[in-house]
Amino acid sequence: MNDAAIETGLPAPGDLDDGPPVPLPRGVRPSAIGTVLRITADRQVRGRKLLVLCAMFSLPILFAALAHRFQDPFNAKKAEDVLVFGMIPQALVPLAALLFASGMVQDDVEEQTLTYLMIRPVPRWLIYASKLAGTWLVLALVTAAFTTMALAAVYWGTGLLDAPALAIRAGILSGILALALAAYAALFGLLGLLTRRALVGGVAYIVAFEGAFANIDFAVRWSTVMFHVRTLSIRWLGLSGDDWGIDAAKAPAATTSVLVLAGVAAAAAVLGALAFSTREFRVKTPEGS
């Protein structure tokens, strides 16, 4: 130790030999991504949002039970058209995606957990993608469960569908709705990054664009999620498109509709990841700063 070190009480430069630099790990650890997924899923399944979601998806089951009780004779096909293929994909699915996806980033800001996610060795775009995937997974599982129960409630005691046929029908429909949820969640996640009034804007989009334009026999309907959900229902479940004004002979192929829904989800997810990566977030601290 030299004189300068003795006077200051600190080691002089060169007195300490730390050895070769320790290389930092390259790439992203799967455990870090899993942590983001787990945190997102945990947040989505607790609190009032999940209760609201379950209450919403319980409505078709309740209405089916009431129809069994008071409708004489009970028309299972009509009940399925209205409750399962009407209420669930046209109202409940987009509203559920709006409720969960539009606030998935803002909730982290308000609960002061965004900083914890940011300091993890995960790129920003991958944090957003993981949060979006976790939100979609929760929505898809809840939707599949309640859709199956709604179908069972409609056909209960009718003898029109046995258990294996009902399970197949529910599985196909759940797959279609999962594709729709991927597109809606990506769209509303992006909307939540662009405006604080995402709920208002999302409701306007659902009513005006998905609700009105999807029913107009014009080229613009091809750009709606709802049109392709209905097309897949026609192709895979044998539904008639007459009630929706869709001519099966002119409707796109199932592969086309799948690619459109996947493309919408991917494009909106990429834009959302870019917005999340470049945006500055003001995170509240315990001191209120």
C-alpha positions as a Markdown table, in Angstrom:
| # | Residue | x | y | z |
|---|---|---|---|---|
| 1 | Met | 0.0 | 0.0 | 0.0 |
| 2 | Asn | 1.5 | 3.4 | -0.9 |
| 3 | Asp | 1.5 | 6.7 | 1.0 |
| 4 | Ala | -1.6 | 8.0 | -0.7 |
| 5 | Ala | -3.5 | 5.0 | 0.4 |
| 6 | Ile | -2.3 | 5.4 | 4.0 |
| 7 | Glu | -3.3 | 9.1 | 4.2 |
| 8 | Thr | -6.8 | 8.5 | 2.8 |
| 9 | Gly | -7.5 | 5.1 | 4.3 |
| 10 | Leu | -8.6 | 3.9 | 0.9 |
| 11 | Pro | -6.8 | 1.5 | -1.4 |
| 12 | Ala | -5.0 | 3.1 | -4.2 |
| 13 | Pro | -5.7 | 2.3 | -7.8 |
| 14 | Gly | -3.9 | -0.8 | -8.8 |
| 15 | Asp | -3.6 | -2.2 | -5.2 |
| 16 | Leu | -6.7 | -4.4 | -5.7 |
| 17 | Asp | -6.6 | -7.1 | -8.3 |
| 18 | Asp | -10.1 | -8.0 | -9.2 |
| 19 | Gly | -9.0 | -10.5 | -11.8 |
| 20 | Pro | -10.6 | -10.8 | -15.3 |
| 21 | Pro | -14.0 | -9.1 | -15.8 |
| 22 | Val | -17.0 | -11.4 | -15.2 |
| 23 | Pro | -18.9 | -11.8 | -18.4 |
| 24 | Leu | -22.5 | -10.8 | -18.3 |
| 25 | Pro | -25.1 | -13.4 | -19.4 |
| 26 | Arg | -26.2 | -13.1 | -23.0 |
| 27 | Gly | -29.7 | -13.5 | -24.1 |
| 28 | Val | -32.8 | -13.5 | -22.0 |
| 29 | Arg | -33.4 | -16.2 | -19.4 |
| 30 | Pro | -36.7 | -18.1 | -19.7 |
| 31 | Ser | -37.2 | -17.7 | -16.0 |
| 32 | Ala | -37.3 | -13.9 | -16.4 |
| 33 | Ile | -40.0 | -14.1 | -19.1 |
| 34 | Gly | -41.9 | -16.6 | -16.9 |
| 35 | Thr | -41.8 | -14.2 | -14.0 |
| 36 | Val | -43.4 | -11.5 | -16.2 |
| 37 | Leu | -46.1 | -14.0 | -17.3 |
| 38 | Arg | -46.8 | -15.1 | -13.8 |
| 39 | Ile | -47.1 | -11.6 | -12.4 |
| 40 | Thr | -49.4 | -10.6 | -15.2 |
| 41 | Ala | -51.6 | -13.7 | -14.8 |
| 42 | Asp | -51.7 | -13.3 | -11.0 |
| 43 | Arg | -52.9 | -9.7 | -11.4 |
| 44 | Gln | -55.5 | -10.6 | -13.9 |
| 45 | Val | -57.1 | -13.4 | -11.9 |
| 46 | Arg | -57.4 | -11.4 | -8.7 |
| 47 | Gly | -59.6 | -8.4 | -7.9 |
| 48 | Arg | -62.8 | -7.2 | -9.3 |
| 49 | Lys | -62.0 | -7.6 | -13.0 |
| 50 | Leu | -62.2 | -11.4 | -12.7 |
| 51 | Leu | -65.5 | -11.2 | -10.8 |
| 52 | Val | -66.9 | -8.9 | -13.5 |
| 53 | Leu | -65.7 | -11.2 | -16.2 |
| 54 | Cys | -67.3 | -14.3 | -14.6 |
| 55 | Ala | -70.5 | -12.4 | -14.0 |
| 56 | Met | -70.6 | -11.3 | -17.7 |
| 57 | Phe | -70.0 | -14.9 | -19.0 |
| 58 | Ser | -72.6 | -16.3 | -16.6 |
| 59 | Leu | -75.4 | -14.4 | -18.4 |
| 60 | Pro | -75.8 | -16.9 | -21.3 |
| 61 | Ile | -75.9 | -19.8 | -18.8 |
| 62 | Leu | -78.6 | -17.9 | -16.8 |
| 63 | Phe | -80.6 | -17.1 | -19.9 |
| 64 | Ala | -80.4 | -20.7 | -21.1 |
| 65 | Ala | -81.7 | -21.9 | -17.8 |
| 66 | Leu | -84.6 | -19.4 | -17.9 |
| 67 | Ala | -85.4 | -20.4 | -21.5 |
| 68 | His | -85.6 | -24.1 | -20.4 |
| 69 | Arg | -87.9 | -23.1 | -17.6 |
| 70 | Phe | -90.3 | -20.8 | -19.3 |
| 71 | Gln | -90.1 | -21.5 | -23.1 |
| 72 | Asp | -92.5 | -24.2 | -24.2 |
| 73 | Pro | -91.4 | -25.8 | -26.4 |
| 74 | Phe | -87.8 | -25.1 | -25.9 |
| 75 | Asn | -85.9 | -24.4 | -29.1 |
| 76 | Ala | -82.2 | -25.3 | -28.5 |
| 77 | Lys | -81.0 | -24.2 | -31.9 |
| 78 | Lys | -82.5 | -20.8 | -31.5 |
| 79 | Ala | -81.1 | -20.5 | -28.0 |
| 80 | Glu | -77.7 | -21.5 | -29.2 |
| 81 | Asp | -77.8 | -18.9 | -32.1 |
| 82 | Val | -78.7 | -16.1 | -29.7 |
| 83 | Leu | -76.7 | -16.9 | -26.6 |
| 84 | Val | -73.7 | -18.9 | -27.7 |
| 85 | Phe | -73.1 | -17.5 | -31.2 |
| 86 | Gly | -74.6 | -14.1 | -30.6 |
| 87 | Met | -74.0 | -12.9 | -27.1 |
| 88 | Ile | -70.6 | -14.5 | -26.5 |
| 89 | Pro | -68.6 | -13.5 | -29.6 |
| 90 | Gln | -70.4 | -10.3 | -30.4 |
| 91 | Ala | -70.5 | -8.7 | -27.0 |
| 92 | Leu | -68.8 | -10.6 | -24.2 |
| 93 | Val | -65.5 | -11.5 | -25.9 |
| 94 | Pro | -64.6 | -8.0 | -27.2 |
| 95 | Leu | -65.8 | -6.4 | -23.9 |
| 96 | Ala | -63.7 | -8.9 | -21.9 |
| 97 | Ala | -60.6 | -8.2 | -24.0 |
| 98 | Leu | -61.2 | -4.4 | -23.6 |
| 99 | Leu | -61.6 | -4.7 | -19.8 |
| 100 | Phe | -58.4 | -6.7 | -19.3 |
| 101 | Ala | -56.0 | -5.7 | -22.1 |
| 102 | Ser | -56.6 | -1.9 | -22.1 |
| 103 | Gly | -55.3 | -1.5 | -18.6 |
| 104 | Met | -52.6 | -4.2 | -18.4 |
| 105 | Val | -49.8 | -1.6 | -18.5 |
| 106 | Gln | -51.6 | 1.2 | -16.6 |
| 107 | Asp | -52.4 | -1.2 | -13.8 |
| 108 | Asp | -48.7 | -1.8 | -13.3 |
| 109 | Val | -48.1 | 2.0 | -13.2 |
| 110 | Glu | -50.8 | 2.5 | -10.6 |
| 111 | Glu | -49.7 | -0.5 | -8.4 |
| 112 | Gln | -46.0 | 0.6 | -8.6 |
| 113 | Thr | -44.9 | -2.7 | -10.1 |
| 114 | Leu | -43.8 | -1.5 | -13.5 |
| 115 | Thr | -40.3 | -0.5 | -12.1 |
| 116 | Tyr | -39.8 | -4.0 | -10.8 |
| 117 | Leu | -40.5 | -5.4 | -14.3 |
| 118 | Met | -38.3 | -2.8 | -16.0 |
| 119 | Ile | -35.2 | -3.7 | -13.9 |
| 120 | Arg | -35.4 | -7.3 | -14.9 |
| 121 | Pro | -33.0 | -8.5 | -17.6 |
| 122 | Val | -35.8 | -8.5 | -20.2 |
| 123 | Pro | -36.1 | -6.1 | -23.2 |
| 124 | Arg | -39.0 | -3.8 | -23.0 |
| 125 | Trp | -40.7 | -5.2 | -26.1 |
| 126 | Leu | -40.5 | -8.7 | -24.6 |
| 127 | Ile | -42.0 | -7.4 | -21.3 |
| 128 | Tyr | -45.0 | -6.1 | -23.3 |
| 129 | Ala | -45.2 | -9.3 | -25.3 |
| 130 | Ser | -45.2 | -11.4 | -22.2 |
| 131 | Lys | -47.8 | -9.2 | -20.5 |
| 132 | Leu | -50.0 | -9.5 | -23.6 |
| 133 | Ala | -49.5 | -13.3 | -23.7 |
| 134 | Gly | -50.4 | -13.6 | -20.1 |
| 135 | Thr | -53.5 | -11.5 | -20.5 |
| 136 | Trp | -54.6 | -13.5 | -23.5 |
| 137 | Leu | -54.1 | -16.8 | -21.7 |
| 138 | Val | -56.3 | -15.8 | -18.8 |
| 139 | Leu | -59.0 | -14.6 | -21.2 |
| 140 | Ala | -58.8 | -17.7 | -23.4 |
| 141 | Leu | -59.1 | -20.1 | -20.5 |
| 142 | Val | -62.0 | -18.3 | -18.8 |
| 143 | Thr | -63.8 | -17.9 | -22.2 |
| 144 | Ala | -63.4 | -21.6 | -23.0 |
| 145 | Ala | -64.7 | -22.7 | -19.6 |
| 146 | Phe | -67.8 | -20.5 | -19.7 |
| 147 | Thr | -68.5 | -21.2 | -23.4 |
| 148 | Thr | -68.5 | -24.9 | -22.7 |
| 149 | Met | -70.9 | -24.4 | -19.8 |
| 150 | Ala | -73.1 | -22.2 | -21.9 |
| 151 | Leu | -73.4 | -24.9 | -24.6 |
| 152 | Ala | -74.1 | -27.5 | -21.9 |
| 153 | Ala | -76.8 | -25.3 | -20.5 |
| 154 | Val | -78.4 | -24.9 | -23.9 |
| 155 | Tyr | -78.4 | -28.6 | -24.8 |
| 156 | Trp | -79.1 | -30.0 | -21.3 |
| 157 | Gly | -81.8 | -32.6 | -21.4 |
| 158 | Thr | -82.6 | -32.2 | -25.1 |
| 159 | Gly | -80.8 | -35.3 | -26.3 |
| 160 | Leu | -79.6 | -33.4 | -29.4 |
| 161 | Leu | -75.9 | -33.5 | -28.5 |
| 162 | Asp | -74.2 | -36.2 | -26.6 |
| 163 | Ala | -71.2 | -35.4 | -24.4 |
| 164 | Pro | -68.4 | -36.2 | -27.0 |
| 165 | Ala | -70.2 | -34.1 | -29.7 |
| 166 | Leu | -70.7 | -31.3 | -27.3 |
| 167 | Ala | -67.1 | -31.3 | -26.2 |
| 168 | Ile | -65.9 | -31.2 | -29.9 |
| 169 | Arg | -68.3 | -28.3 | -30.6 |
| 170 | Ala | -67.1 | -26.4 | -27.5 |
| 171 | Gly | -63.5 | -27.1 | -28.4 |
| 172 | Ile | -63.8 | -25.7 | -31.9 |
| 173 | Leu | -65.7 | -22.7 | -30.8 |
| 174 | Ser | -63.2 | -22.0 | -28.0 |
| 175 | Gly | -60.4 | -22.1 | -30.6 |
| 176 | Ile | -62.2 | -19.6 | -32.8 |
| 177 | Leu | -62.8 | -17.3 | -29.8 |
| 178 | Ala | -59.2 | -17.7 | -28.7 |
| 179 | Leu | -58.2 | -16.3 | -32.1 |
| 180 | Ala | -60.6 | -13.4 | -31.7 |
| 181 | Leu | -59.3 | -12.7 | -28.2 |
| 182 | Ala | -55.7 | -12.6 | -29.5 |
| 183 | Ala | -56.7 | -9.9 | -32.1 |
| 184 | Tyr | -58.9 | -7.9 | -29.6 |
| 185 | Ala | -56.3 | -8.1 | -26.8 |
| 186 | Ala | -53.6 | -6.8 | -29.1 |
| 187 | Leu | -55.8 | -4.0 | -30.4 |
| 188 | Phe | -57.0 | -2.9 | -27.0 |
| 189 | Gly | -53.5 | -3.2 | -25.5 |
| 190 | Leu | -52.2 | -0.8 | -28.1 |
| 191 | Leu | -55.2 | 1.5 | -27.5 |
| 192 | Gly | -54.4 | 1.6 | -23.8 |
| 193 | Leu | -50.9 | 2.9 | -24.6 |
| 194 | Leu | -52.2 | 5.6 | -26.9 |
| 195 | Thr | -54.9 | 7.1 | -24.8 |
| 196 | Arg | -56.1 | 7.2 | -21.2 |
| 197 | Arg | -59.7 | 7.0 | -22.4 |
| 198 | Ala | -59.2 | 3.5 | -23.7 |
| 199 | Leu | -62.4 | 2.1 | -22.3 |
| 200 | Val | -64.5 | 4.8 | -24.0 |
| 201 | Gly | -62.6 | 4.4 | -27.3 |
| 202 | Gly | -62.8 | 0.6 | -27.1 |
| 203 | Val | -66.6 | 0.6 | -26.6 |
| 204 | Ala | -67.0 | 3.0 | -29.5 |
| 205 | Tyr | -64.9 | 0.7 | -31.7 |
| 206 | Ile | -66.9 | -2.4 | -30.6 |
| 207 | Val | -70.2 | -0.8 | -31.3 |
| 208 | Ala | -69.4 | 1.2 | -34.5 |
| 209 | Phe | -66.8 | -0.9 | -36.2 |
| 210 | Glu | -67.3 | -4.5 | -35.0 |
| 211 | Gly | -71.0 | -4.1 | -34.5 |
| 212 | Ala | -72.1 | -2.1 | -37.5 |
| 213 | Phe | -69.5 | -2.6 | -40.2 |
| 214 | Ala | -69.4 | -6.4 | -39.7 |
| 215 | Asn | -73.1 | -6.5 | -40.7 |
| 216 | Ile | -72.8 | -4.4 | -43.8 |
| 217 | Asp | -72.3 | -6.4 | -47.0 |
| 218 | Phe | -69.4 | -4.3 | -48.2 |
| 219 | Ala | -65.6 | -4.7 | -48.5 |
| 220 | Val | -65.0 | -3.0 | -45.1 |
| 221 | Arg | -66.5 | -5.9 | -43.2 |
| 222 | Trp | -63.5 | -8.0 | -44.2 |
| 223 | Ser | -61.3 | -5.8 | -42.0 |
| 224 | Thr | -63.4 | -6.6 | -38.9 |
| 225 | Val | -62.6 | -9.4 | -36.4 |
| 226 | Met | -66.3 | -10.3 | -36.1 |
| 227 | Phe | -66.7 | -11.1 | -39.8 |
| 228 | His | -63.8 | -13.6 | -39.7 |
| 229 | Val | -65.1 | -15.2 | -36.5 |
| 230 | Arg | -68.5 | -15.7 | -38.2 |
| 231 | Thr | -66.8 | -17.1 | -41.3 |
| 232 | Leu | -64.9 | -19.6 | -39.2 |
| 233 | Ser | -68.1 | -20.6 | -37.4 |
| 234 | Ile | -69.7 | -21.2 | -40.8 |
| 235 | Arg | -66.7 | -23.2 | -42.1 |
| 236 | Trp | -65.9 | -25.3 | -39.0 |
| 237 | Leu | -69.2 | -25.6 | -37.2 |
| 238 | Gly | -71.6 | -25.7 | -40.2 |
| 239 | Leu | -73.6 | -22.6 | -39.2 |
| 240 | Ser | -75.8 | -20.8 | -41.7 |
| 241 | Gly | -74.6 | -17.4 | -42.6 |
| 242 | Asp | -78.1 | -16.1 | -43.6 |
| 243 | Asp | -78.7 | -14.4 | -40.3 |
| 244 | Trp | -75.4 | -12.5 | -40.7 |
| 245 | Gly | -75.8 | -11.8 | -44.4 |
| 246 | Ile | -72.8 | -13.9 | -45.3 |
| 247 | Asp | -72.9 | -16.0 | -48.5 |
| 248 | Ala | -70.9 | -19.1 | -47.8 |
| 249 | Ala | -70.0 | -19.4 | -51.4 |
| 250 | Lys | -68.4 | -15.9 | -51.5 |
| 251 | Ala | -67.0 | -15.9 | -47.9 |
| 252 | Pro | -63.2 | -16.4 | -47.5 |
| 253 | Ala | -61.8 | -19.8 | -46.8 |
| 254 | Ala | -61.1 | -20.8 | -43.2 |
| 255 | Thr | -57.4 | -20.5 | -43.8 |
| 256 | Thr | -57.8 | -16.9 | -44.9 |
| 257 | Ser | -59.8 | -15.9 | -41.9 |
| 258 | Val | -57.2 | -17.6 | -39.5 |
| 259 | Leu | -54.4 | -15.7 | -41.2 |
| 260 | Val | -56.3 | -12.4 | -41.0 |
| 261 | Leu | -57.0 | -12.8 | -37.3 |
| 262 | Ala | -53.4 | -13.8 | -36.6 |
| 263 | Gly | -52.1 | -11.0 | -38.8 |
| 264 | Val | -54.2 | -8.4 | -36.9 |
| 265 | Ala | -53.0 | -9.8 | -33.6 |
| 266 | Ala | -49.3 | -9.8 | -34.7 |
| 267 | Ala | -49.4 | -6.3 | -36.2 |
| 268 | Ala | -51.2 | -4.7 | -33.2 |
| 269 | Ala | -48.8 | -6.5 | -30.8 |
| 270 | Val | -45.7 | -5.3 | -32.7 |
| 271 | Leu | -47.0 | -1.7 | -32.6 |
| 272 | Gly | -47.9 | -2.0 | -29.0 |
| 273 | Ala | -44.4 | -3.4 | -28.2 |
| 274 | Leu | -42.8 | -0.4 | -30.1 |
| 275 | Ala | -45.0 | 2.1 | -28.2 |
| 276 | Phe | -44.1 | 0.4 | -24.9 |
| 277 | Ser | -40.4 | 0.4 | -25.7 |
| 278 | Thr | -40.2 | 4.1 | -26.5 |
| 279 | Arg | -42.7 | 5.6 | -24.0 |
| 280 | Glu | -41.7 | 7.1 | -20.7 |
| 281 | Phe | -43.8 | 6.1 | -17.8 |
| 282 | Arg | -44.2 | 8.2 | -14.6 |
| 283 | Val | -44.1 | 5.7 | -11.8 |
| 284 | Lys | -45.4 | 6.8 | -8.4 |
| 285 | Thr | -43.1 | 6.4 | -5.4 |
| 286 | Pro | -43.9 | 6.0 | -1.7 |
| 287 | Glu | -43.1 | 9.6 | -1.3 |
| 288 | Gly | -45.7 | 10.5 | -3.9 |
| 289 | Ser | -43.1 | 11.8 | -6.5 |
